[in-house]
Structure formats: C-alpha cells, structure tokens
Amino acid sequence: MARSTPLKIDRMTHLEDHPLRYALANELHARPFPSLDAPCGAIYLAIKRPEDAAGRDRDADRTHLTQLLDRYGAQHPQPDATHWFGELGKFKLKWEQHTEFVTYTLFLPTLEERPFDPKAFESFPADWLAKSPGARITSALIRVDGDPGADEIAKRVDDWFVPESLAVSTVLDGAATIAGDFRIDAAGHMRLAVFASETTGERRIGRIVQRLCEIETYKSMSMLGLARVRELGPRMGELDGTLSGLMTAMTQGGTGSEETLRELLATSAELESLLAQSSFRFGATGAYEAIVNQRIEVLREERFDGRQTFAEFMMRRFDPAMRTVKASERRLQTMAERAIRAGDLLRTRVDVERSAQNQKLLESMDKRADLQLRLQKTVEGLSVVAISYYAVNLVLYMAQPAAYVIGVSKLALAAVATPLVVLAVWWMVHRIREKME
C-alpha cells in the first residue's frame, strides 16, 4: 500500500486538464463583492449602446476603461477581461462587462456634506464620459451611513425622496435599512440610501450596495422590453385587423383564394419578421425581470415604519410593465400561429380548387381524345378508300395484258380486283394500327 500511493499521485500529475477548466472555475469567483465601511458612498454608472448592444465591439469597452485608468496610473486589465477592481486615486473602482452593457462603480471613502450632491458624479471626468462607447442606461448616487435610529431614518428619507414612490425596508435580518424612490433627480441620477447597523460587517454592506446597483440596472434593462412593445403596438394592431379581415374573407368567399393567399403570406412573413426582431429583447426582458425579483428576494425585506417595501413597489409599478411585455409577446406569437394555420387552410382550399380544375381539364381531354379517335377511324376509312383506288389502278395496269390474252375485259378485271385490293389494304392498315397500339 505504501508503494501504490506515490504511483497514483504521479499519474494524476500527468492528467490533462480541459483547456477551459481553470477559466470556468475562476469565473465563479471573478466578481467579488466590495467591502465597504459605513459611512461611505458610491457612484454608479451603466452604459449601453442604443443599437445591437449584444454584438458590440467589446474591445471598445476595455479601451474606454484603460483611458480612465491611465489618468490615475492604474494597472490595465487583461486583454480579454470582463471585470476589473482596484484602486483609482482615492477611490476604488469596480468595472464589469455584461452582455448588453458595462458598469462602473466608484466607491468613495467618505460622505459628502450635502446628501446626493451631483458634484460627486464629477469624479468621472466629463471629457472621458463624452467618449463613452454607448449611452447611459442608468446612473445612481448611493449614500451609505450608520443607523441613526428609526425616527431619524424616517425623517431623512422623507426629505431625500419623493413620498409617493418611496420604498423603505429593513433587510438581512436587521443588518441595514435601504431606501429609494426609483426616480431620476434634477441632476439625472437615481438616489439610493443604506443605513447600516453597527454590527453589520464590511462585506455585508458591500453585498447590499451591489444588490441595489443590480436591482436598478436590471430594472432599467427590463423596461426596454416595454419600450419595444410600445413601438410595435400600432403595427401589431394593424396586422391583427388585416389578419382578421383575411380570415373573414376566407369564410365568406368574397375574394379569390389565390389573391387572399398572397395577402395572407405577406402578413405572415411580416409577423415572423417582427417576432424574429423582437425575440432577443423579449427573452432578455424575461431574464432581467427574474434577476430583479431574485435580488430583492435575497435581501429578505421586512417592513419599516409601515412603508412599502422594494418588493411591493415592484409589484405595483414594475410587474404590470413586465406583464404587458409578456402579453404582447404571446399576442405576437399567437398572431403568427394564426396566420400560419390560416395559410395552411387556404393552401388546402387552393389545392382542392386546383384539383377540381384539373379534373375538369382531364375530362375535357378525355372527350377530345375520344373525338380524335373517332376522327382517326374516319380518316382511316377514307385512307383505305384512297389507297385502294390507287392500288386498283396499279393492279389493272399490271394485270391487263394477261387479261387481254385470256379474253377478259378491263371492266370484269376491275370488278374482280377491286374487292380483293380493298380487303388487302384494310387488313394492312388494321395490322399497322394494332402494332402501334
């Protein structure tokens, strides 16, 4: 047994690893949560290209990041990196690259004197922001403070946020109180507040801030699906009316089947095109919605001072928008399926009509063939007479000398030869036709 153990270890050292083994394992630990000590602040920015964000040039994102890092002499990320975390002057920067967007989070070690001061966003250089490879999908100012007590928290959030849409809750078994109104302030930013208890650790505070950033980002990304639905709405209504009209025409038979089929195929093709163009956005909206709900769920919210929670806010304001997107997606799919079924039915009708036309054509061809056969028989009879006429003359020319010798007149010779020649010609024509058949 003592000898077998080194042998097994030696074999394992020569075991070949899958080329992606370490990369996939490290991906699970590639985006750690920040460690934050209250009081502190965070500035959050998410950038997305307005068109074809999923197919964008990812190198342009990294180039934009390195331009910011060069201003502070910070180390560059790896050539194919999708995340970066490190010191940036007096700040800490967290950069993440996602399927459709890129996020920048600056962590400030102290709080500004004026709550949610828009000057804090100037930590991102204005000229650098102007060169970003995309547009801002969301930005937020996050204030992380200690727990001043329930009464003081209620007073502050009433001063900082719009009461109508304010959401406040205690999260993670009393570790912190979070607040926000999901409104864009005059400076163009969302406002989020975190009041952490004294016993809450740095990592837990970092996780709470990260969850709030994710909720805001994926909520904004989900709403792109609603914008797409509103864009498609008028045309979907027109196509629905056109499709209903075509199906009514099918039942009433007011127009030709082939003309209706052409219009129906054009409508079906446009519906399929709309569905193909929107499938990615609808799928992404569903995925983003699930992330929003999951991020809120893991916070384990509890009601604070009778205020609505983040989950209740989403149920009242966010969920109806997502249901609208899902209903529109189902409607578009249903319309496409209706068009396909109607097209199949109409093709069947056209095929039946064409079969009936073909049957009539075959019957007409049968009649013509019968007439042609009768005419052919008539022609054959005439041809027998004509051929016999010339054949009788040839026989008379050849047999007349012999008949003259034996004393038979030409008329008698013609009377005897004519029936024989006609019978021989008829028999020959009949044999030729039998061979051809």
C-alpha positions in Angstrom: 0.0 0.0 0.0 2.9 2.3 0.7 4.1 2.0 -2.9 0.7 2.4 -4.5 0.1 5.9 -3.2 3.1 7.7 -4.9 2.1 5.9 -8.1 -1.4 7.3 -8.1 -0.1 10.8 -7.4 2.3 10.5 -10.2 -0.4 9.5 -12.6 -2.6 12.5 -11.5 0.2 14.9 -12.2 0.1 13.8 -15.8 -3.6 14.0 -16.1 -4.5 16.5 -18.9 -6.9 19.4 -17.9 -9.6 20.6 -20.1 -8.5 23.9 -21.8 -11.4 25.8 -20.1 -11.2 24.1 -16.7 -9.5 26.9 -14.8 -11.2 29.7 -16.7 -14.6 28.3 -15.9 -13.8 27.7 -12.2 -12.3 31.2 -11.8 -15.4 32.7 -13.4 -17.4 31.8 -10.2 -15.0 34.0 -8.2 -14.3 36.7 -10.8 -16.8 39.3 -9.5 -16.3 39.6 -5.7 -18.5 41.9 -3.6 -16.8 45.1 -2.4 -16.0 45.6 1.2 -17.4 48.9 2.5 -17.2 50.5 5.9 -20.0 53.0 6.8 -20.1 55.9 6.3 -19.1 55.9 2.7 -20.6 56.5 -0.7 -20.8 55.0 -4.2 -21.3 56.4 -7.7 -22.8 54.0 -10.2 -22.9 54.2 -14.0 -24.2 51.8 -16.6 -23.5 52.3 -20.3 -25.3 50.6 -23.2 -25.2 51.1 -26.9 -28.6 52.1 -28.2 -28.5 49.5 -31.1 -27.0 46.0 -31.3 -25.6 46.2 -27.8 -25.1 42.4 -27.7 -23.0 42.4 -30.9 -20.9 45.5 -30.0 -17.1 45.6 -30.0 -16.0 44.5 -26.6 -12.5 45.9 -27.1 -14.0 49.4 -27.2 -15.3 48.9 -23.7 -11.9 47.9 -22.4 -10.3 50.8 -24.3 -12.6 53.2 -22.6 -11.7 51.7 -19.2 -8.0 51.9 -19.8 -8.4 55.6 -20.8 -9.8 56.2 -17.3 -7.1 54.0 -15.6 -4.3 55.9 -17.4 -5.4 59.1 -15.8 -4.6 57.7 -12.4 -1.7 55.5 -13.4 -3.6 52.3 -12.5 -2.8 48.9 -13.9 -4.6 47.8 -17.1 -7.0 44.8 -17.2 -6.2 41.6 -19.1 -6.8 41.8 -22.9 -10.0 39.6 -22.6 -11.0 40.7 -19.1 -14.8 41.2 -18.4 -14.2 42.7 -14.9 -11.7 44.9 -13.1 -11.4 46.0 -9.4 -8.7 48.2 -7.9 -7.5 51.5 -6.6 -8.2 54.6 -8.6 -6.6 57.5 -6.8 -8.5 58.0 -3.5 -11.4 55.9 -4.9 -11.9 52.2 -5.6 -13.3 51.3 -9.0 -15.3 48.2 -10.0 -15.8 47.7 -13.7 -17.9 44.9 -15.1 -18.7 44.0 -18.7 -22.1 42.3 -19.4 -23.9 41.0 -22.4 -25.5 44.3 -23.3 -23.9 46.9 -21.0 -20.9 47.9 -19.0 -21.0 49.2 -15.4 -18.6 51.5 -13.5 -18.9 51.8 -9.7 -16.7 54.3 -7.8 -16.6 53.8 -4.0 -15.9 56.9 -2.0 -14.3 56.5 1.4 -16.3 59.4 2.9 -19.7 61.0 2.6 -20.2 64.4 1.0 -21.7 67.1 3.3 -24.7 67.6 1.1 -26.7 64.4 0.6 -26.7 63.2 -3.0 -24.6 66.1 -4.2 -24.5 65.9 -8.0 -20.9 67.2 -7.9 -19.9 63.7 -6.7 -20.5 62.4 -10.2 -17.8 64.7 -11.4 -15.4 62.1 -10.2 -15.9 60.6 -13.7 -14.1 63.1 -16.0 -16.5 64.9 -18.3 -14.4 64.5 -21.4 -14.0 60.8 -20.6 -17.7 60.4 -20.3 -18.2 62.2 -23.7 -16.1 59.5 -25.4 -18.0 56.5 -23.9 -18.9 53.8 -26.4 -22.6 54.0 -25.7 -25.3 55.9 -23.8 -26.2 56.0 -20.1 -28.9 53.5 -19.3 -28.8 54.4 -15.6 -26.7 56.1 -13.0 -27.1 56.3 -9.3 -25.7 58.1 -6.2 -25.6 55.7 -3.2 -25.3 57.0 0.3 -24.1 54.5 3.0 -24.5 55.8 6.6 -24.7 54.4 10.1 -28.0 53.6 11.7 -29.3 56.9 13.4 -32.5 55.3 14.7 -35.9 54.6 13.1 -37.2 58.2 13.7 -34.2 59.8 12.2 -34.2 57.4 9.2 -37.9 58.2 8.6 -37.2 62.0 8.7 -34.2 61.7 6.3 -35.9 59.6 3.7 -38.9 61.9 3.7 -36.6 64.8 3.0 -34.5 63.0 0.4 -37.1 61.1 -1.7 -40.5 61.6 -3.3 -43.0 60.2 -0.8 -45.4 58.9 -3.5 -42.9 56.3 -4.8 -40.7 55.9 -1.7 -39.8 52.4 -0.8 -38.1 51.6 2.6 -37.3 48.3 4.2 -35.1 46.6 6.7 -33.1 43.9 5.1 -31.0 40.8 6.1 -32.5 40.4 9.5 -32.0 43.9 10.6 -28.5 44.4 9.2 -29.5 47.6 7.3 -32.3 49.7 6.2 -32.5 50.6 2.5 -34.5 53.4 0.8 -35.1 54.7 -2.7 -37.8 56.2 -4.9 -36.6 55.0 -8.3 -36.9 58.5 -9.7 -34.4 60.4 -11.7 -33.4 63.6 -9.8 -32.7 67.0 -11.4 -29.1 66.0 -12.0 -30.1 62.9 -13.9 -29.3 60.3 -11.2 -31.2 57.8 -9.1 -30.9 58.1 -5.3 -30.4 55.1 -3.0 -29.7 55.2 0.7 -28.3 52.5 3.0 -28.4 52.8 6.8 -26.2 50.0 8.2 -26.3 48.9 11.9 -23.1 49.0 13.9 -22.8 45.2 13.9 -23.0 44.9 10.1 -19.7 43.8 8.6 -18.0 45.4 5.6 -18.7 42.5 3.3 -22.4 42.5 4.1 -22.6 46.3 3.4 -20.8 45.7 0.1 -23.3 43.0 -0.8 -26.2 45.2 0.0 -24.8 48.1 -2.2 -24.1 45.6 -5.0 -27.6 44.2 -4.9 -29.1 47.7 -5.0 -27.0 48.5 -8.1 -28.1 45.3 -9.8 -31.8 45.9 -9.0 -31.6 49.4 -10.5 -29.6 48.2 -13.6 -31.7 45.2 -14.4 -34.9 47.1 -13.7 -33.9 49.7 -16.3 -32.8 47.0 -18.8 -36.2 45.2 -18.3 -38.1 48.4 -19.2 -36.5 48.3 -22.7 -38.9 45.5 -23.4 -41.8 47.8 -22.6 -40.4 50.4 -25.0 -40.2 47.8 -27.7 -43.8 46.8 -27.1 -45.0 50.4 -27.4 -43.1 50.7 -30.6 -44.7 47.5 -32.0 -48.2 48.2 -30.7 -49.6 50.2 -33.6 -48.3 47.9 -36.2 -49.4 44.8 -34.3 -52.9 46.3 -34.2 -52.9 46.9 -38.0 -51.7 43.4 -38.7 -54.3 41.9 -36.3 -57.0 43.8 -38.2 -55.6 42.7 -41.6 -55.4 39.1 -40.4 -59.0 39.1 -39.1 -60.2 40.6 -42.4 -58.4 38.0 -44.4 -59.9 35.2 -42.3 -63.4 36.7 -42.7 -62.8 36.8 -46.5 -61.9 33.1 -46.4 -65.2 32.2 -44.7 -67.3 34.4 -46.8 -65.5 33.7 -50.1 -65.7 37.3 -51.3 -62.3 37.3 -53.0 -60.3 34.8 -54.9 -58.5 32.2 -52.9 -55.1 32.8 -54.6 -55.3 36.5 -54.0 -56.2 36.0 -50.4 -53.4 33.5 -50.0 -50.9 36.0 -51.3 -52.0 38.7 -48.9 -52.0 36.2 -46.1 -48.5 35.0 -46.8 -47.3 38.7 -46.8 -48.9 39.3 -43.4 -47.5 36.0 -42.1 -44.0 37.0 -43.3 -44.2 40.4 -41.6 -45.4 38.8 -38.4 -42.5 36.3 -38.4 -40.1 39.2 -39.1 -41.4 41.2 -36.2 -41.2 38.1 -34.0 -37.6 37.5 -35.0 -36.6 41.1 -34.5 -38.1 41.2 -31.0 -37.3 37.7 -29.7 -34.0 38.7 -28.2 -35.5 41.8 -26.4 -38.4 39.7 -25.1 -36.1 37.0 -23.9 -33.7 39.4 -22.3 -36.6 41.2 -20.6 -37.7 38.0 -19.0 -34.2 37.2 -17.8 -33.7 40.7 -16.4 -37.1 40.6 -14.6 -36.1 37.3 -13.0 -32.8 38.8 -11.7 -34.6 41.8 -10.3 -37.1 39.7 -8.4 -34.3 37.3 -7.2 -32.1 40.2 -6.0 -35.0 41.6 -4.0 -35.8 38.2 -2.6 -32.3 37.6 -1.2 -32.4 40.8 0.7 -35.1 39.3 2.9 -37.1 42.5 3.4 -39.1 43.5 6.4 -41.5 46.4 6.6 -40.1 49.6 8.0 -42.5 52.0 9.8 -45.4 50.9 7.7 -43.8 52.0 4.4 -43.9 50.0 1.2 -41.0 47.6 0.6 -39.0 47.3 -2.6 -40.9 44.1 -3.5 -44.2 46.0 -3.1 -43.0 48.8 -5.2 -42.0 46.4 -8.0 -45.3 44.6 -7.6 -47.3 47.8 -8.2 -45.1 49.6 -10.7 -42.7 47.1 -12.3 -44.7 43.9 -12.6 -47.6 45.5 -14.7 -45.0 46.6 -17.2 -43.5 43.1 -17.4 -46.9 41.5 -17.8 -47.6 43.9 -20.7 -44.4 42.7 -22.3 -45.3 39.1 -21.8 -48.8 39.6 -23.1 -47.6 41.4 -26.2 -45.1 38.6 -26.8 -47.8 36.0 -26.5 -50.1 38.1 -28.8 -47.4 38.4 -31.4 -46.7 34.6 -31.3 -50.5 33.9 -31.4 -50.9 36.1 -34.4 -48.0 34.4 -36.2 -49.5 31.0 -35.4 -53.0 32.1 -36.6 -51.5 33.4 -39.9 -49.7 30.0 -40.4 -52.8 28.0 -39.7 -55.0 30.2 -41.9 -52.3 29.9 -44.6 -52.4 26.1 -44.4 -56.2 26.1 -44.6 -56.2 28.4 -47.6 -53.5 26.4 -49.3 -55.7 23.3 -48.8 -58.6 25.2 -50.4 -56.5 26.3 -53.3 -55.2 22.8 -53.8 -58.8 21.4 -53.8 -59.9 24.1 -56.3 -56.9 23.3 -58.5 -57.7 19.6 -58.2 -61.3 20.2 -59.4 -59.9 22.3 -62.3 -57.5 19.6 -63.2 -60.3 17.0 -63.1 -62.4 19.1 -65.4 -59.4 19.5 -67.7 -58.8 15.8 -67.7 -62.5 15.2 -68.6 -62.2 17.7 -71.4 -59.0 16.0 -72.6 -60.8 12.6 -72.5 -63.6 14.0 -74.7 -61.1 15.4 -77.1 -59.2 12.1 -77.2 -62.4 10.3 -77.9 -63.2 12.7 -80.7 -59.7 12.3 -82.1 -60.1 8.6 -82.0 -63.4 8.7 -83.9 -61.9 11.2 -86.4 -58.9 8.9 -86.7 -61.1 5.9 -87.5 -62.9 8.0 -90.1 -59.7 9.1 -91.6 -58.5 5.5 -91.7 -61.6 4.5 -93.6 -61.1 7.3 -96.1 -57.4 6.4 -96.3 -58.3 2.8 -97.1 -60.6 4.0 -99.9 -57.9 6.4 -101.3 -55.1 3.8 -101.1 -57.4 1.1 -102.6 -58.2 3.4 -105.5 -54.5 3.9 -106.4 -53.8 0.2 -105.7 -56.6 -1.0 -108.0 -55.3 1.2 -110.8 -51.8 -0.3 -110.3 -53.3 -3.9 -110.4 -55.2 -3.1 -113.5 -52.1 -1.8 -115.3 -50.1 -4.8 -114.3 -52.9 -7.5 -115.0 -54.4 -6.0 -118.1 -52.0 -7.6 -120.6 -52.6 -11.1 -119.2 -56.4 -10.5 -119.1 -56.3 -9.4 -122.8 -54.7 -12.7 -123.7 -57.3 -14.8 -122.0 -60.1 -12.7 -123.3 -61.2 -10.9 -120.0 -62.3 -7.4 -120.4 -60.9 -4.5 -118.3 -64.3 -3.9 -116.6 -64.5 -7.5 -115.5 -60.9 -7.4 -114.3 -61.6 -4.3 -112.2 -64.7 -5.9 -110.7 -62.7 -8.9 -109.6 -59.6 -7.0 -108.4 -61.3 -4.1 -106.5 -62.8 -6.2 -103.6 -59.6 -8.1 -103.2 -57.4 -4.9 -103.2 -59.7 -3.1 -100.7 -59.7 -6.1 -98.4 -55.9 -6.3 -98.6 -55.4 -2.6 -97.9 -57.9 -2.7 -94.9 -56.1 -5.7 -93.5 -52.7 -3.9 -93.8 -53.9 -0.7 -92.1 -55.5 -2.7 -89.4 -52.3 -4.6 -88.7 -50.3 -1.4 -88.6 -52.7 0.2 -86.0 -52.6 -2.9 -83.9 -48.8 -2.8 -83.8 -48.8 0.8 -82.9 -51.2 0.3 -80.0 
